[in-house]
Each structure stands twice: as structure tokens, then as C-alpha cells.
Amino acid sequence: MKEEQLIRQCRQGDGKAQKQLYEAYATPMFRICCRYLKDQHEAEDALLKGFQKVFTNLQGFEYRTDKDLAGWIKRIVVNECLMVLRKANNFHLSSLSEDLPILVEEDIYSTLSAEDIYGLILELPNGYRTVFNLYVIEGYSHKEIAEQLQISELTSRSQLSKAKAMLRNLLTKNQLNFAV
């Protein structure tokens, strides 16, 4: 079924169409939730609340291309994750008291899997991880991040810089574990 027709049926309250839309996007959106929220139950709740908002607000969604729908759902899910972080008072912008060394051998990058990188990102403190995800993975600007998280653009830039430094440090610490 074409996505445009699926949206039309979802707007009419067709349960089968809603299930089909959910099943088409649930897995990639859950992965996004897991990038922001370490706790699987929180990630599942954010996903479900996000899809609740998707179905509630689908009437106002303007369909143009297939990418529009995926991007729109993704924005809703990311915003839901950010709300969970804010509500839980779990969103603390961290600071490092020391400069981290940047001593990563170039060969280590070729031995990393997506799972390894994901694991390292999960080790970042909430503030670093959130800004890193929004900027590097989602493509938000520092201005957009500042608005979303209610912080200054300078804080966003600082958190990204510290996140990158910490990831380099984690790579250095773990490079023997990743060696083939």
C-alpha cells in the first residue's frame, strides 16, 4: 500500500492502517529512543507516546514525499525522548574537570562495528549524549539544540566538544578491546 493512501486511512481511524504504519516505523524509531534513553522501558514508553502523538496529529500532517513522513515521525519521537529526559530531571549538562588526551590510533576506526560505536555513545553522560545525538546523528544546528534543551548555543557547542573528547578518550581506553 502506498504511504499516501496509508496516511489517508489512518486519518479515517482505520486500525489496520494504523498498525501497518506503526509496524513500518516502530523499529527504527525505537532505536532512536534507545540512543537517547538508556533504560529500555523509558525508550518503549517514549516510542508509544510518540506514536500516540503521531496518530493524534496526523490530520495536520502535510504529505509531499515518503521522506516527509519518516522525518516528521522522527521529530516527534526525538522530542518525546527529550521530554522524558527533562521530566526525569535526568538531563544534566556535565563538565569534565580535566582535558582528555587524544591518542587514538587510526587503525582502530576500521575495527569498530556499529554496535561498538553505539556502546561508546551510551557511556556518555546524558548531556553529552543528548547534544551529540542531536548534532551529529540528527543534524540539528546548535541554535536548534539550544532551543530544544533550553540552553545557550555556547553550552551546546561546549557539550559537543566535550562529548567528542570523551569518545576519543573512551576509544583510547578500549582500543585493545576492539583489536582484531
N, C-alpha and C positions, 0 to 999 in steps of 0.2 A: 504494500500500500504506500502511495506517495505521502511524503511528510505533510504537504499542504492539506490533503484530504484527512489525514490522521488528526491534524490540529482542528479542523472543522468538526470532526466527530467528537473530539474531546470537549470542545466548546459546547456541544449539544448534550454533554453529560453521558456519553456512551462509555460504559465501564470497560468494555473490551478494548476500545481505542486507548483509554487512559492507561490500562495495564500494558498495552503494547508500547506506548510512549515511555512509560516508566522503565520497562524492561530494556528498551533500546538505550537509555541513558543512565540507568542506575549504577552500573559497574564503573564507568569512567568517572562519574560524579562522586561515587563512594571513595575512589582513590584520591580524588581531590580533598575530600573531607579528612581522610587519613593523613594527608600531608600537613594539615593544619592542627588536627586534634589527635593527640597520641592515644587517647582512650577510645577503643573500638565502639563502645556503647554511645559515647558522645558523638562520634562520627556517624553512627547509624541514626541517632536522633536528629542530627543536623541535616542528614540526607532526607529523612522523612519530612521534616518541617519545610525543607527547601522545596520538595515536590508538592507539598500541600500548597505552598505559595505559588508554584508554577501553575497548578490547576485552578487556583483561585483567581489568578491574574491573567490567565490565558486569553480572556476576552479582549484585553487591551494590547496584546502582543501583535505586532505587525510583521507578517511573514513576507520575506523577499527571497531569501535563499536558504539552502539547507544549513549553512554555517550560522545564520542568524539565530536559529532556534537553539543550537548547541551553545553558542556564546551567551545567549540570554539565560538559559538554564544554569550555565556555569557561574554567571554573575550572581544569580540568586543563591546558589549553593555556597559560594565563597562568602557572600555577605552573611549567610546563616552561620557559617563557621566563625566569622569574626564576632558575631553577636554572642555566640557561646563563650568565646574567649573573654569578651568584655564582661558578660554577666557573671562568670565564674571568678571574676577578679584574678584571673589566671594569666592575664596579659601584662607582664612586667617587662619593660624595656630594660635589658640587662646591660651592664657595662663591665668591661674587663679591666682589671687593675694593672695588668702588665701587657706589654706588646708581645705578640706571639711571633715566634720565628717562622720564616717562610723557607723551609728546607725540604721541598718535595721533589723527588727525582721524577724526571719527565716520563720514565718508563712505567711508573705506577698508574698513570691515566689509562694506558692500554690494557691493564689487567682488571680495571674496575668494571663491575656489572651495574646495571640499573639498580639492582637490589642493594649493592654496596653503597651507592650514592644515596639512595633513599634512606638507608640506615644511618648514614652520617648526618643527613639533614635532620632526622628525628632526634639526634643528640644535641642539636642546637637548643638554647633556651627559647621559650615561647616568643619573646620579642624578636630575636634574631631570625628565628624560623619563619615567623609570620611575614616580616618585611622581605626576607629572602624569597619566599614563595610568591608574594605579590609582585615583586620587581622582576626577578629572574625568570620565574616559571609562567606567571600570569601576564606579564608585560605591562603592569601598571607603572605610571610615572611616579616620581617622588611626591609630586603635588597631589595626585590621586590617593596615594598611600596615606599621606598626611591627613587628608580629609576623611578617609575611611576610618583611620585609627585615632583621629583627633589628637595628632601630634604635629610638631613642626616638620617642615621639609628637611631641615638640618638634622633633626633627630632620625628621620627616615634614612638619610644618607649615611649617618653615623652607624646606625644599626646594620645596614647592609655591609658597610665596610668591615665592621666587627664580625659579622656572620661569615664573610669570606675569609677573614683572617683565622677564625676559629675552625672553619672547614679545612683550611690548609694545615692548621696545627693537628687536627684530627687525622688527616691523611698522613702526616709525618709520624704520628704516634702509631698508626695502624698499618703503615706501608709494609711491614713484614708479614702481617696477617693476610694482605692481599696478594702477596707474591705468589706466582705460579710454581 
